[in-house]
């Protein structure tokens, strides 16, 4: 039995994680849950899964949550609550699905407490990959990927050393504006918000959808891969694969390529991370290649989508620049969503903020957070 702490239980990754736990009651048990502001859903999840400790970000909601759950459950709140959950003595693994910088401190606390962590929050490794992976090595714990692309690479590597790898290949759907004939470069500046939110893969969160349209999401994943797998940026590549069946690939030095394929379903990489190194049975994912029919691949268009080039630069320079890349993009996306910035203005704003940044090498956590705040203020300015 593996005991799991889930930080971010009411979001899409969190709710998918609870499905996996329900599927495997003999293998997985919830030791703690944390949520942002959805106290009603957290209460419902707690009654169903009966963790010993839960936490809500908003302190004003903690008393009401405690009253609703009774004395059988400990209710915590704020940043301190996340740290307490991340370091629960009885926990074996901490899955971090908190959006933004709030997941950084509990991730490091869990590692220092000797817990394996499963990472679903891009910011943790984009902003502080050097620190997080260094601490994981120091304390002898695993950092397991929950993103489907990084889970795929992890499965394909199967313990092979970085020296055996020629390239890591992250696959990208290409987003709604992949077709250059339909969406030439000169048309992108005028794309309205409503059009950018129509992703071919279906409904996702607003920020994630815009990041998929600009390919910033794939840029963030490139930086994540660089740290997760101890591979320099020059060996992290992207290929456009509209069907999203090949989740990523590893090209080895002898020319062999190994890929992980399946019909898209986040329950699969979540289950793999929580149950690693074992594989448990699941009937959630059914892949029929005869029905899929065709798998296609294309070069990414970095002229129309220069976010990939900015990501490569951030990953190669390192230090505080990846944190700046991430923070400036978040501000720019929000400005686009508020109709204060054009679609192509997102990438241009990020480039200008990166150009203005004075990079700090081998930064502390405090310096990373300072760079994040500076980038947000500079992007807003």
C-alpha positions as CSV (number, residue, x, y, z in Angstrom):
1,X,0.0,0.0,0.0
2,X,1.4,3.4,-1.1
3,X,0.2,6.4,0.9
4,X,-0.3,9.5,-1.2
5,X,-0.6,13.2,-0.4
6,X,-2.3,15.2,-3.2
7,X,-1.7,18.9,-3.4
8,X,-4.2,20.5,-5.8
9,X,-7.0,18.0,-5.4
10,X,-9.9,20.0,-6.9
11,X,-8.2,20.8,-10.3
12,X,-8.3,18.6,-13.4
13,X,-5.1,16.7,-12.4
14,X,-6.3,16.3,-8.9
15,X,-9.7,14.9,-9.8
16,X,-8.0,12.5,-12.3
17,X,-5.7,11.4,-9.5
18,X,-8.7,10.6,-7.3
19,X,-10.1,8.4,-10.1
20,X,-6.8,6.5,-10.1
21,X,-6.9,6.0,-6.4
22,X,-10.5,4.8,-6.6
23,X,-9.4,2.3,-9.3
24,X,-6.6,0.8,-7.1
25,X,-7.9,0.7,-3.5
26,X,-5.5,-2.2,-2.6
27,X,-2.5,-0.3,-3.9
28,X,-3.1,3.4,-3.1
29,X,-4.4,5.3,-0.1
30,X,-4.9,9.0,0.4
31,X,-3.1,10.4,3.4
32,X,-3.8,14.1,2.8
33,X,-5.5,16.5,0.4
34,X,-5.0,20.2,-0.3
35,X,-7.1,22.6,-2.4
36,X,-7.1,26.3,-3.3
37,X,-10.5,27.8,-2.7
38,X,-13.1,25.1,-3.5
39,X,-14.0,24.2,0.0
40,X,-17.2,22.4,-0.9
41,X,-15.5,20.0,-3.4
42,X,-12.6,19.4,-0.9
43,X,-15.2,18.5,1.8
44,X,-16.8,16.1,-0.6
45,X,-13.5,14.5,-1.5
46,X,-12.5,14.2,2.1
47,X,-15.7,12.4,3.1
48,X,-15.2,10.0,0.3
49,X,-11.5,9.2,0.7
50,X,-11.1,9.9,4.4
51,X,-7.6,11.4,4.6
52,X,-6.3,12.3,8.1
53,X,-5.3,15.8,7.2
54,X,-6.6,18.3,4.6
55,X,-5.6,21.9,3.8
56,X,-7.4,24.9,2.2
57,X,-5.4,27.8,0.8
58,X,-7.9,30.5,2.1
59,X,-7.7,30.7,5.9
60,X,-11.1,32.3,6.0
61,X,-12.6,29.0,4.8
62,X,-10.7,26.7,7.2
63,X,-13.1,27.1,10.2
64,X,-16.1,26.3,8.1
65,X,-14.4,23.3,6.5
66,X,-13.5,22.0,10.0
67,X,-17.1,22.4,11.1
68,X,-18.3,20.6,8.1
69,X,-15.9,17.6,8.5
70,X,-15.9,17.3,12.2
71,X,-13.1,16.4,14.6
72,X,-12.1,13.2,12.8
73,X,-10.1,15.2,10.2
74,X,-7.4,17.8,10.8
75,X,-7.9,21.0,8.8
76,X,-4.9,23.2,8.0
77,X,-4.6,26.3,5.8
78,X,-2.3,28.6,3.8
79,X,1.4,27.9,2.9
80,X,2.0,26.3,6.3
81,X,-0.7,23.8,5.6
82,X,0.9,22.8,2.4
83,X,4.3,22.3,4.1
84,X,2.7,20.1,6.8
85,X,0.9,18.0,4.3
86,X,4.1,17.6,2.1
87,X,6.0,16.4,5.1
88,X,3.5,14.0,6.7
89,X,5.4,11.2,8.3
90,X,3.1,8.6,7.0
91,X,3.2,9.8,3.3
92,X,5.2,7.8,0.7
93,X,4.7,10.1,-2.2
94,X,3.5,13.7,-2.7
95,X,1.8,14.6,-6.0
96,X,2.0,18.3,-6.6
97,X,-0.7,19.7,-9.0
98,X,-0.7,23.3,-7.7
99,X,-0.6,25.9,-10.4
100,X,2.1,28.6,-10.1
101,X,4.9,29.2,-7.7
102,X,2.9,27.9,-4.6
103,X,4.1,24.3,-5.3
104,X,7.8,25.1,-5.0
105,X,8.2,25.3,-1.3
106,X,6.2,22.1,-0.5
107,X,8.0,20.3,-3.3
108,X,11.4,21.1,-1.6
109,X,10.0,20.3,1.8
110,X,8.7,16.9,0.7
111,X,12.1,16.1,-0.9
112,X,14.0,17.1,2.3
113,X,11.6,15.0,4.3
114,X,12.6,12.0,2.2
115,X,9.4,11.8,0.2
116,X,9.3,10.9,-3.5
117,X,7.4,13.6,-5.5
118,X,5.2,13.4,-8.6
119,X,5.3,16.7,-10.5
120,X,2.3,18.0,-12.4
121,X,3.1,21.7,-12.0
122,X,5.5,23.0,-14.7
123,X,6.7,25.9,-12.6
124,X,8.5,23.6,-10.2
125,X,11.1,22.4,-12.7
126,X,11.0,25.3,-15.1
127,X,11.8,27.8,-12.3
128,X,13.9,25.7,-10.0
129,X,14.9,22.6,-11.8
130,X,18.6,22.8,-10.8
131,X,17.7,23.2,-7.1
132,X,14.9,20.6,-7.1
133,X,16.9,17.9,-8.9
134,X,20.0,18.7,-6.8
135,X,18.0,18.2,-3.6
136,X,16.5,15.0,-4.9
137,X,19.9,13.5,-5.5
138,X,21.1,14.7,-2.1
139,X,18.2,13.1,-0.3
140,X,17.9,10.0,-2.5
141,X,14.3,10.5,-3.6
142,X,12.6,10.2,-6.9
143,X,11.1,13.1,-9.0
144,X,8.4,11.4,-11.1
145,X,6.8,13.1,-14.1
146,X,3.0,13.4,-14.4
147,X,2.9,15.4,-17.7
148,X,2.1,12.8,-20.4
149,X,5.2,13.9,-22.5
150,X,7.7,13.5,-19.6
151,X,6.1,10.3,-18.4
152,X,6.5,8.9,-21.9
153,X,10.2,9.8,-22.0
154,X,10.7,8.3,-18.5
155,X,9.1,5.1,-19.7
156,X,11.2,5.0,-22.9
157,X,14.4,5.7,-21.1
158,X,13.8,2.8,-18.6
159,X,16.9,3.7,-16.6
160,X,19.3,4.3,-19.5
161,X,21.9,6.9,-18.7
162,X,22.0,10.4,-20.4
163,X,25.1,9.3,-22.3
164,X,23.1,6.8,-24.2
165,X,20.6,9.4,-25.6
166,X,21.1,11.3,-28.8
167,X,17.8,13.3,-28.5
168,X,14.6,13.5,-26.5
169,X,11.6,14.2,-28.8
170,X,8.7,16.0,-27.2
171,X,5.5,15.8,-29.4
172,X,3.2,18.8,-29.8
173,X,-0.3,18.9,-31.3
174,X,0.6,22.1,-33.0
175,X,-2.4,24.0,-31.6
176,X,-5.3,25.6,-33.5
177,X,-3.0,27.6,-35.9
178,X,-0.7,24.8,-37.1
179,X,-1.9,25.2,-40.7
180,X,0.4,27.8,-42.2
181,X,-1.8,28.1,-45.4
182,X,-4.8,29.0,-43.3
183,X,-3.0,31.0,-40.7
184,X,0.0,32.7,-42.3
185,X,2.4,34.7,-40.1
186,X,0.9,38.1,-41.0
187,X,-2.5,37.0,-39.9
188,X,-1.5,35.9,-36.4
189,X,-1.4,39.3,-34.8
190,X,-5.1,39.8,-35.5
191,X,-6.3,36.5,-33.9
192,X,-9.1,37.2,-31.5
193,X,-9.3,35.6,-28.1
194,X,-12.3,33.5,-29.0
195,X,-10.4,31.9,-31.9
196,X,-7.3,31.2,-29.7
197,X,-9.5,29.4,-27.1
198,X,-10.7,26.9,-29.7
199,X,-8.1,24.1,-29.3
200,X,-8.6,21.0,-31.6
201,X,-8.0,18.7,-28.6
202,X,-11.0,20.0,-26.8
203,X,-11.8,22.2,-23.8
204,X,-8.9,22.9,-21.4
205,X,-8.1,25.7,-18.9
206,X,-7.8,29.2,-20.4
207,X,-4.1,29.7,-19.8
208,X,-3.2,26.2,-20.9
209,X,-5.2,26.6,-24.1
210,X,-3.4,29.9,-25.0
211,X,0.0,28.3,-24.2
212,X,-0.9,25.5,-26.5
213,X,-1.8,28.0,-29.3
214,X,1.5,29.9,-29.0
215,X,3.5,26.7,-28.3
216,X,4.8,28.2,-25.0
217,X,3.5,25.0,-23.3
218,X,6.0,23.0,-25.4
219,X,8.8,25.5,-24.5
220,X,8.1,25.0,-20.8
221,X,8.2,21.2,-21.3
222,X,11.6,21.5,-23.1
223,X,13.0,23.2,-20.0
224,X,11.3,20.6,-17.7
225,X,12.8,17.7,-19.7
226,X,16.3,19.3,-19.6
227,X,16.3,19.0,-15.7
228,X,14.2,15.9,-15.2
229,X,16.5,13.8,-17.4
230,X,19.8,15.6,-17.0
231,X,20.0,16.3,-20.7
232,X,21.4,19.6,-22.1
233,X,18.9,21.7,-24.2
234,X,20.7,20.9,-27.4
235,X,19.4,17.3,-27.1
236,X,15.8,18.3,-26.4
237,X,13.8,18.5,-29.6
238,X,10.1,19.1,-30.6
239,X,8.1,17.5,-33.4
240,X,4.5,18.3,-34.3
241,X,2.2,15.3,-34.1
242,X,-1.4,16.4,-34.5
243,X,-3.0,13.1,-33.5
244,X,-1.4,13.2,-30.0
245,X,-1.1,9.4,-29.9
246,X,2.7,9.3,-29.6
247,X,3.3,11.1,-26.3
248,X,7.0,11.5,-26.8
249,X,10.1,9.5,-27.9
250,X,13.7,8.8,-27.1
251,X,16.3,8.6,-29.8
252,X,19.4,6.6,-28.6
253,X,22.9,7.1,-29.8
254,X,22.7,4.0,-32.0
255,X,19.8,5.5,-34.0
256,X,17.0,3.5,-32.3
257,X,13.8,5.3,-31.4
258,X,11.6,4.2,-28.6
259,X,8.2,5.8,-28.2
260,X,5.3,5.6,-25.8
261,X,1.8,5.6,-27.5
262,X,-1.7,5.5,-26.2
263,X,-5.1,7.3,-26.6
264,X,-4.7,10.5,-24.5
265,X,-5.9,10.1,-20.9
266,X,-4.2,11.8,-18.0
267,X,-5.1,8.8,-15.7
268,X,-2.4,6.8,-17.4
269,X,0.7,8.9,-16.5
270,X,-0.7,9.7,-13.1
271,X,-1.1,6.0,-12.3
272,X,2.4,5.2,-13.6
273,X,3.9,7.8,-11.4
274,X,2.0,6.8,-8.3
275,X,2.6,3.0,-8.8
276,X,6.2,3.2,-10.1
277,X,8.1,0.9,-10.6
278,X,5.1,-1.4,-10.9
279,X,2.4,-1.4,-13.6
280,X,-1.1,-1.9,-12.4
281,X,-4.1,-3.0,-14.4
282,X,-6.4,-0.3,-15.8
283,X,-9.1,-0.4,-18.4
284,X,-9.4,3.3,-18.7
285,X,-7.2,3.6,-21.8
286,X,-8.1,1.7,-24.9
287,X,-6.1,2.3,-28.1
288,X,-7.3,1.0,-31.4
289,X,-4.7,1.7,-34.2
290,X,-7.1,0.5,-36.9
291,X,-9.5,3.2,-36.0
292,X,-6.8,5.8,-35.6
293,X,-5.5,4.9,-39.0
294,X,-2.7,7.5,-39.6
295,X,0.0,9.1,-37.5
296,X,1.7,12.2,-39.0
297,X,4.7,14.3,-38.0
298,X,5.9,17.8,-38.9
299,X,8.7,20.2,-38.2
300,X,7.6,23.0,-35.7
301,X,7.4,26.4,-37.4
302,X,9.6,28.6,-35.2
303,X,9.1,31.5,-37.6
304,X,5.4,31.7,-36.8
305,X,5.9,30.3,-33.2
306,X,9.2,31.7,-31.8
307,X,8.3,30.7,-28.2
308,X,10.3,27.5,-28.8
309,X,13.4,29.6,-29.6
310,X,12.9,31.7,-26.5
311,X,12.5,28.5,-24.4
312,X,15.7,27.0,-25.8
313,X,17.5,30.2,-25.0
314,X,16.1,30.2,-21.4
315,X,17.1,26.6,-20.9
316,X,20.6,27.0,-22.3
317,X,21.4,30.1,-20.3
318,X,19.7,28.7,-17.1
319,X,20.0,30.5,-13.8
320,X,17.0,32.8,-13.2
321,X,16.1,33.2,-16.9
322,X,13.7,30.2,-17.1
323,X,11.7,31.7,-14.2
324,X,11.6,35.0,-16.0
325,X,10.4,33.3,-19.2
326,X,7.6,31.6,-17.3
327,X,6.5,34.6,-15.3
328,X,6.5,37.0,-18.3
329,X,4.4,34.6,-20.3
330,X,1.8,34.3,-17.6
331,X,1.4,38.0,-17.4
332,X,1.3,38.4,-21.2
333,X,-1.3,35.6,-21.6
334,X,-3.5,37.3,-19.0
335,X,-3.2,40.6,-20.9
336,X,-4.2,38.9,-24.1
337,X,-7.2,37.4,-22.4
338,X,-8.1,40.9,-21.2
339,X,-7.8,42.1,-24.8
340,X,-4.9,44.4,-23.8
341,X,-2.3,42.6,-26.0
342,X,-2.3,40.9,-29.4
343,X,-1.7,37.2,-29.9
344,X,1.8,37.8,-31.3
345,X,2.4,40.4,-28.6
346,X,2.6,37.6,-26.1
347,X,5.9,36.3,-27.5
348,X,7.2,39.7,-28.1
349,X,6.6,40.8,-24.6
350,X,8.3,37.8,-23.2
351,X,11.3,38.4,-25.4
352,X,11.6,42.0,-24.2
353,X,11.4,41.0,-20.6
354,X,14.1,38.3,-21.1
355,X,16.3,40.8,-22.8
356,X,16.0,43.2,-19.9
357,X,16.8,40.6,-17.2
358,X,20.1,40.5,-15.3
359,X,20.5,36.7,-14.9
360,X,21.7,35.2,-11.7
361,X,23.6,31.9,-12.0
362,X,22.9,29.0,-9.6
363,X,20.2,31.0,-7.8
364,X,18.8,30.3,-4.4
365,X,15.1,29.8,-4.0
366,X,14.8,33.3,-2.8
367,X,16.5,34.7,-5.8
368,X,14.3,32.6,-8.1
369,X,11.2,34.0,-6.5
370,X,12.6,37.5,-6.7
371,X,13.3,37.0,-10.4
372,X,9.7,35.7,-10.8
373,X,8.3,38.8,-9.2
374,X,10.6,41.2,-11.1
375,X,9.5,39.6,-14.4
376,X,5.8,40.0,-13.5
377,X,6.3,43.6,-12.7
378,X,8.4,44.3,-15.8
379,X,5.9,42.5,-18.1
380,X,3.0,44.5,-16.5
381,X,5.0,47.7,-17.0
